[in-house]
Amino acid sequence: SQADLCVHGGIVMATTKEQMNVQVTAVAKQLAKTCASAHQKSLNAWIEIAIRDRAAKDRKNLEVIISDNCSPDNTEEVVQEISKGHPEIKYYRQKANIGMIPNFEFVLRNASGKYFMWVADDDALEVGVLLKYMAFLESHPYYSLVSGEIKYWLDNEQDLSERGFTFEQKSSSLRVIGYYFKVVYGGMMHGLMRRELTKGINLRKVIGNDYHFIANLAYLGEIKHFEFVGYHKNFGGTSKDFKQYARHMGDSDFAGNFPHLKMACDAFAEVMYRSQVYSEMPFHSKLTLAASSFSGMIIRYYGQIFPFMVGGRIKRFILNRPSKNLA
């Protein structure tokens, strides 16, 4: 038996194997009417893949959750038509647009399986990785999350890759600190996680909420980041611009203008009093971890990334300066 999961055109396509129970969110994209035919084609392809091979036999072990966030197109009509006879597909349509984070939260809280994964509507999962993820978690019970390398795309061109997020320290606090000292984009949010561990973790309407969600998981278990490619993330959505992203999150103008400082402050608050995951820590240990998490994010951006950005702008300014004519 094999298990493959991929996303094509914002639609989840999956096959499964015995004893696998994975939930996937495909948050419905607000497609223009001109995209309706392509949307229909992708959804039909999704169902075809989902039921081929052993999927029909093992359908009870597969759960696909689609939360339509009140999209204005014909998503509801399309999904209802192609979902006939496929009880593994659970479709929910929100009566009003509840926002991105509540929609992600809705899918997570309505899942029922052992493992869980989010797949955004404009991203893609590498074919074949899901079986590898599940096999690893089945044989390594102390791990809370696994993922492959994450490739980021901008305007159909690869922009960068995110790798090296393996945290296998026996100390929960060291794993959290290590994560905050390294994270830049938060793509690990789209790894395969143990759903049971997420029950005590809340998604918050703040910029960088994915950072803190994964930090909680790092505290609860070890994290494995494989060297092979696992996920393709599109930079062209709401995450393209920090100010737009902050507004979409419902966060403050301060967060949009100083996102990394705001995320560092939220990291401190997450450890000190927001998350129940850290609630059993002694006060002095919690304060040390909170301060280290804050420092990690500040040092990572303002000490390592920001100077390179400034240097790059200065270099471009110098190179683009018009040369003086020396007659």
TIRO-25080 format. One line per 10 residues: their letters; for each residue y negated, x negated, z of C-alpha. Coordinates in nm, 2 decimals. Example, Ala and Ser with C-alpha at 12.3 -4.5 7.8 and 13.67 -1.06 7.14 Angstrom:
<sites>
AS) 0.45 -1.23 0.78; 0.11 -1.37 0.71
</sites>
This chain:
<sites>
SQADLCVHGG) 0.00 0.00 0.00; -0.35 -0.11 -0.07; -0.69 0.01 0.03; -1.01 -0.03 -0.17; -1.35 0.10 -0.11; -1.66 0.06 -0.33; -1.98 0.24 -0.41; -2.09 0.31 -0.76; -2.42 0.48 -0.83; -2.47 0.56 -0.46
IVMATTKEQM) -2.14 0.74 -0.43; -1.84 0.63 -0.22; -1.51 0.58 -0.38; -1.21 0.52 -0.17; -0.83 0.49 -0.15; -0.64 0.44 0.17; -0.31 0.34 0.33; -0.10 0.47 0.61; -0.26 0.44 0.96; -0.61 0.39 0.82
NVQVTAVAKQ) -0.88 0.62 0.92; -1.22 0.51 0.80; -1.54 0.71 0.79; -1.81 0.63 0.54; -2.16 0.77 0.51; -2.31 0.82 0.17; -2.65 0.95 0.27; -2.76 1.16 -0.03; -3.04 1.01 -0.23; -3.32 1.22 -0.35
LAKTCASAHQ) -3.24 1.18 -0.72; -3.47 1.29 -0.99; -3.35 1.57 -1.22; -3.31 1.32 -1.50; -3.04 1.15 -1.29; -2.83 1.46 -1.23; -2.58 1.40 -1.50; -2.52 1.04 -1.39; -2.49 1.17 -1.03; -2.23 1.42 -1.14
KSLNAWIEIA) -2.03 1.16 -1.32; -2.03 0.92 -1.02; -1.92 1.20 -0.78; -1.63 1.29 -1.01; -1.53 0.92 -1.04; -1.54 0.90 -0.66; -1.29 1.19 -0.62; -1.06 1.05 -0.89; -1.04 0.72 -0.71; -1.00 0.88 -0.37
IRDRAAKDRK) -0.69 1.07 -0.47; -0.51 0.83 -0.69; -0.21 0.61 -0.59; -0.11 0.69 -0.22; -0.43 0.87 -0.13; -0.29 1.21 -0.19; 0.01 1.14 0.03; -0.20 0.97 0.31; -0.50 1.20 0.28; -0.47 1.29 0.65
NLEVIISDNC) -0.56 0.93 0.73; -0.88 0.93 0.53; -1.21 1.08 0.63; -1.52 1.07 0.41; -1.84 1.22 0.55; -2.13 1.30 0.33; -2.46 1.40 0.49; -2.70 1.55 0.24; -3.04 1.50 0.40; -3.18 1.81 0.24
SPDNTEEVVQ) -3.20 1.64 -0.10; -3.39 1.85 -0.37; -3.14 1.79 -0.65; -2.80 1.95 -0.71; -2.61 1.74 -0.47; -2.47 2.04 -0.28; -2.35 2.21 -0.59; -2.18 1.90 -0.72; -2.01 1.80 -0.40; -1.88 2.15 -0.32
EISKGHPEIK) -1.73 2.17 -0.67; -1.55 1.84 -0.67; -1.44 1.87 -0.30; -1.22 2.17 -0.37; -0.86 2.08 -0.26; -0.97 1.76 -0.09; -0.99 1.83 0.29; -1.05 1.46 0.36; -1.41 1.51 0.23; -1.65 1.65 0.49
YYRQKANIGM) -1.98 1.76 0.34; -2.28 1.85 0.55; -2.62 1.96 0.42; -2.91 1.94 0.66; -3.14 2.24 0.67; -3.44 2.01 0.67; -3.49 1.64 0.62; -3.41 1.50 0.96; -3.50 1.14 0.88; -3.29 0.84 0.79
IPNFEFVLRN) -3.19 0.73 1.15; -3.09 1.08 1.27; -2.89 1.13 0.95; -2.70 0.80 1.01; -2.65 0.91 1.37; -2.52 1.25 1.26; -2.25 1.09 1.04; -2.14 0.85 1.32; -2.12 1.12 1.58; -1.92 1.35 1.35
ASGKYFMWVA) -1.66 1.08 1.27; -1.32 1.09 1.43; -1.13 0.78 1.32; -1.05 0.45 1.47; -1.28 0.25 1.24; -1.62 0.33 1.10; -1.84 0.20 0.83; -2.18 0.30 0.69; -2.25 0.26 0.32; -2.60 0.34 0.21
DDDALEVGVL) -2.65 0.54 -0.10; -2.80 0.26 -0.31; -2.57 -0.02 -0.19; -2.22 -0.12 -0.30; -1.90 -0.23 -0.12; -1.70 -0.51 -0.28; -1.36 -0.38 -0.41; -1.06 -0.47 -0.19; -1.25 -0.58 0.13; -1.17 -0.27 0.34
LKYMAFLESH) -0.80 -0.35 0.37; -0.88 -0.71 0.48; -1.13 -0.58 0.74; -0.88 -0.33 0.88; -0.59 -0.58 0.89; -0.80 -0.83 1.08; -0.92 -0.57 1.34; -0.57 -0.44 1.39; -0.44 -0.79 1.47; -0.75 -0.90 1.67
PYYSLVSGEI) -0.83 -0.64 1.93; -1.11 -0.83 2.10; -1.33 -0.81 1.79; -1.58 -0.53 1.76; -1.71 -0.58 1.41; -1.61 -0.76 1.08; -1.79 -0.81 0.75; -1.79 -1.02 0.44; -2.08 -1.21 0.30; -2.37 -0.98 0.22
KYWLDNEQDL) -2.56 -1.02 -0.11; -2.91 -0.88 -0.14; -3.04 -0.76 -0.48; -3.39 -0.70 -0.60; -3.46 -0.54 -0.94; -3.10 -0.59 -1.04; -3.12 -0.97 -0.97; -2.95 -1.14 -0.67; -3.22 -1.24 -0.42; -3.03 -1.40 -0.14
SERGFTFEQK) -2.71 -1.40 0.06; -2.64 -1.34 0.43; -2.36 -1.54 0.58; -2.25 -1.72 0.89; -2.26 -1.44 1.14; -1.94 -1.52 1.32; -1.98 -1.51 1.70; -1.66 -1.59 1.88; -1.79 -1.72 2.21; -1.61 -1.59 2.51
SSSLRVIGYY) -1.94 -1.52 2.68; -2.08 -1.18 2.59; -2.44 -1.30 2.65; -2.40 -1.61 2.43; -2.29 -1.39 2.15; -2.60 -1.17 2.18; -2.83 -1.47 2.20; -2.66 -1.63 1.91; -2.71 -1.32 1.70; -3.08 -1.28 1.79
FKVVYGGMMH) -3.14 -1.65 1.71; -3.00 -1.60 1.36; -3.06 -1.25 1.23; -3.31 -1.19 0.96; -3.21 -0.89 0.76; -2.95 -0.70 0.96; -2.69 -0.64 0.69; -2.40 -0.67 0.94; -2.48 -0.30 1.01; -2.26 -0.23 0.71
GLMRRELTKG) -1.95 -0.40 0.84; -1.64 -0.23 0.97; -1.66 -0.15 1.34; -1.45 0.00 1.61; -1.59 0.36 1.64; -1.49 0.39 2.01; -1.73 0.11 2.10; -2.03 0.28 1.93; -2.02 0.58 2.17; -2.25 0.40 2.42
INLRKVIGND) -2.49 0.27 2.16; -2.78 0.47 2.03; -2.96 0.43 1.70; -3.33 0.42 1.77; -3.63 0.52 1.55; -3.77 0.17 1.55; -3.80 -0.10 1.29; -3.51 -0.34 1.34; -3.28 -0.07 1.49; -2.99 -0.23 1.30
YHFIANLAYL) -3.05 -0.56 1.48; -3.02 -0.41 1.82; -2.72 -0.19 1.73; -2.52 -0.50 1.62; -2.64 -0.70 1.93; -2.48 -0.43 2.14; -2.16 -0.46 1.95; -2.18 -0.84 1.99; -2.19 -0.79 2.37; -1.89 -0.56 2.36
GEIKHFEFVG) -1.67 -0.79 2.14; -1.65 -1.08 1.91; -1.78 -1.07 1.55; -1.62 -1.21 1.24; -1.81 -1.28 0.92; -1.58 -1.38 0.64; -1.67 -1.62 0.36; -1.58 -1.38 0.08; -1.83 -1.13 -0.05; -1.81 -0.79 0.12
YHKNFGGTSK) -2.13 -0.59 0.06; -2.41 -0.57 -0.19; -2.74 -0.44 -0.05; -3.03 -0.32 -0.25; -3.38 -0.44 -0.15; -3.55 -0.18 -0.36; -3.52 0.11 -0.11; -3.72 0.19 0.20; -3.65 -0.17 0.34; -3.85 -0.33 0.06
DFKQYARHMG) -4.18 -0.31 0.24; -4.22 -0.34 0.62; -4.51 -0.10 0.64; -4.33 0.16 0.44; -4.01 0.10 0.64; -4.19 0.14 0.97; -4.34 0.47 0.86; -4.00 0.59 0.74; -3.85 0.50 1.08; -4.13 0.68 1.26
DSDFAGNFPH) -4.24 0.36 1.42; -4.60 0.25 1.50; -4.86 0.09 1.27; -4.82 -0.22 1.49; -4.46 -0.24 1.39; -4.55 -0.23 1.02; -4.81 -0.50 1.06; -4.63 -0.73 1.30; -4.26 -0.63 1.25; -4.09 -0.94 1.39
LKMACDAFAE) -4.30 -0.94 1.71; -4.23 -0.57 1.75; -3.85 -0.63 1.70; -3.86 -0.91 1.95; -4.02 -0.68 2.21; -3.76 -0.41 2.13; -3.48 -0.67 2.18; -3.62 -0.74 2.53; -3.64 -0.37 2.61; -3.30 -0.30 2.47
VMYRSQVYSE) -3.13 -0.54 2.71; -3.35 -0.47 3.01; -3.35 -0.09 3.02; -3.28 0.10 2.70; -2.91 0.04 2.64; -2.64 0.13 2.88; -2.42 -0.14 2.73; -2.60 -0.40 2.95; -2.64 -0.17 3.26; -2.37 -0.34 3.46
MPFHSKLTLA) -2.52 -0.68 3.44; -2.69 -0.83 3.75; -3.07 -0.81 3.73; -3.12 -1.19 3.70; -2.86 -1.22 3.42; -3.00 -0.92 3.24; -3.36 -1.07 3.26; -3.23 -1.40 3.13; -3.06 -1.23 2.84; -3.36 -1.01 2.76
ASSFSGMIIR) -3.59 -1.31 2.76; -3.35 -1.52 2.55; -3.32 -1.23 2.30; -3.70 -1.20 2.27; -3.73 -1.58 2.23; -3.46 -1.59 1.97; -3.63 -1.35 1.74; -3.97 -1.52 1.79; -3.84 -1.87 1.73; -3.62 -1.76 1.43
YYGQIFPFMV) -3.91 -1.60 1.24; -4.24 -1.77 1.36; -4.08 -2.11 1.42; -3.85 -2.13 1.11; -3.91 -1.87 0.85; -4.29 -1.81 0.87; -4.39 -2.17 0.82; -4.19 -2.19 0.50; -4.35 -1.86 0.38; -4.70 -2.00 0.45
GGRIKRFILN) -4.61 -2.33 0.28; -4.48 -2.15 -0.02; -4.81 -1.95 -0.05; -5.02 -2.27 -0.02; -4.81 -2.44 -0.29; -4.84 -2.15 -0.53; -5.22 -2.14 -0.46; -5.25 -2.51 -0.54; -5.04 -2.49 -0.86; -5.22 -2.18 -0.98
RPSKNLA) -5.57 -2.32 -0.93; -5.75 -2.36 -1.26; -5.80 -2.73 -1.35; -6.16 -2.85 -1.38; -6.27 -2.96 -1.72; -6.38 -3.32 -1.70; -6.59 -3.37 -2.01
</sites>
